[in-house]
Amino acid sequence: MSRFFGEIRQAGYVVDDIEKAMDYWSRELGIGPWFYNPRVPIVNYHYRGKAYEPHNSVALANSGPLQMELIQIRNDAPSMYADFLKAGHRGLQHVAYWTENYDADLARLEAEGFEPVMSGEVGARGRFVYFDTEYHPGTVIELSEVAGPKGKMFDLIRAAAKDWDGRDPVRPFPDLTKL
């Protein structure tokens, strides 16, 4: 556990081909099922203080309590994912900590000197922020709000992985408006 954030809940991997990555992780590593969204509905997205409209594909699965996230960028909107790729990296880009007290945790981290670089929202009460903490590849820190439907979706994904038998390795994201 981190003395600053609690336990790491997610490891985020930036990939060039998300379909190949899901196949590899499920077939070779036995991790799945993957819940896939070819276009994540991100709103209120900002990178370094400016608004953009990213198009990212994301797949989520669990290995025990740890959620794996595969990310493929699909447009040229600036992002920390694009920065990671432009630097020649592939693989682990960030670790995420989850919170139900987003405003308080964000204020605390900013007061401690953490600088937000990228932020947005996925579903109601599903805000996220990435901090400028990349001292070497894979060390970006994300704070992710799980007080709303996104948190319920994460629970469903974790439950699906618990007794997964290898069938139906790729499934659609649940509709966040119905959770």
N, C-alpha and C positions, 0 to 999 in steps of 0.2 A: 504494500500500500504506500502511496505517496503521502508524505506528511502535509503536503499542500492541498491535494485534490481528492484523496481517498483512493479507491481501487480503480485500476484501468479497466474500462468496460468494453472498449472497442480498439481494434487495430485496423487502420485504414491503409490499403495498398492501392497505389496508382498504377494502372496497367495500360498497355497499348491496345489490347484486344480482350474485352471483357467476356465475350462468349468463350474464347479459348481458355481464359483464366478460370471461369466457372467449371468448365469441363475438367481441367487439370485438378483443381482443388477437390472436386467431388469424386472423380475417378481415381486419382493417384493418392490423394491424402484422406479420402473418406469423409470429407467435411461437406455438410449440406443438411437439408436442401437449401438452395439459394433462392432468395426472394428478389426478383429482378424488376427494375423499373428503367426502361430505356430513356426516359426523360423525367428526371426528378422535378417535382413542382416547387422550385425554390422561389420565394418571394422576398422582397425587401433585401436583396443581395447587394452587398457593398464590398469592394476591394480597395484598400488603402483610401477610404473615405469617398470613393466615387461609386455610383450605382451602375450596375451592368445586368444583363440577362444571360446567365450561364445556361448551357445545355450539357448536363452531365448524365451519364448512365451509371446506375449504382446497383450492386447486388450485395445482399446481406445474408449471412449464415452464422451459426454459432458453433464453437468448439467448446463444449462445457459452458461455463459462464461468460466466456470471452466471445464477443461478437467480432466477426471478420467483415470488413467492408472492402469491396472491389469498386474502383472508380475509374471510369474512362471519360475524358473530356471530349465533347463533340463539336464545340465551336471555339472561337478565338477570344472569348471573354477572359479578361485577366483573372488569375486565381493563383493560389498557392500551389495547386496541383500543376498548373501550366509552368510555374516557376521551377517546380521539382523536375518536370520533364525536360525543360530547356537547359537545366544544369546537367543533363545526361543521366538522371536517376530513374529507376523503376523500382517498384516494391514498396516497402513500408514507408509511408510518408508522415503519418500522424498516429497518435494515441488519443483516445477520447475518454473523458470523464463525464458522467451523467449527473444531472441535478434536477431536483424539483423546485429548487430555490434559485432560479437563474439570476434574477436581478441582484439579490444579495451576494451570490457567489461572484458574479461579474464585477460588482463594485469592490468587493474584497480583493480580487485578483488585480484589478487596475490600481488599487491603492498600494498593492505590493510591488507595482512596477511592471506588470505584464501588459504588453501593448497589443491591442487587437489589430489584425491585419485584414481578415476576411470574416464576413458574417452574413446571416440570412435567416430564413425561417422555412421549415417544412411542416405544414399543418399548423393548426391552432396550438399555441403553447409548445411549439417545437423549434424554438430559436437555437442558433448555434453561433459560436465565435471561435476563430482560430487565432492563436497568439503568435507573436514573433519570437519563437523559441527554438528555431532550427539551428543548433550549434553544429550538428552533423546530420546527414540524411536520416529521416525517420523520427526526429525528435520534436516535430511540431505538436503542440498541445491544442486539443479541441475541448471546449466546454459545450455540452449538448443538453438542452432542456428536454426532459421526458415527462413533464406534468400532463401532457395532453395525449392525443391519439398516437403520436409517434412512440411514446412510451408503451402504449398498449400493443402497437405493432411489434416492438422489440420483444415484448413478452411472448407474443404468438410465435415469433421466429425462434426464440430460445426453446419453447415447448416443442415445436416441430422437429428440432434437431435432436432432442433428447432420445427418442427411440427410432430415429430415421433408419430405414432399411435399405437405402440406396435407390429406391424408386422415385420417379418424378424429381430429378435433381434440380430442375429450374422451374420456379413457380412465379406467378405475378405478384407484385406488391399488393397488399390489401388496400382497399380504398380508405384513405385516412378520414374522409368525411363520414364514413359509416362506422367508425370505431368509437 
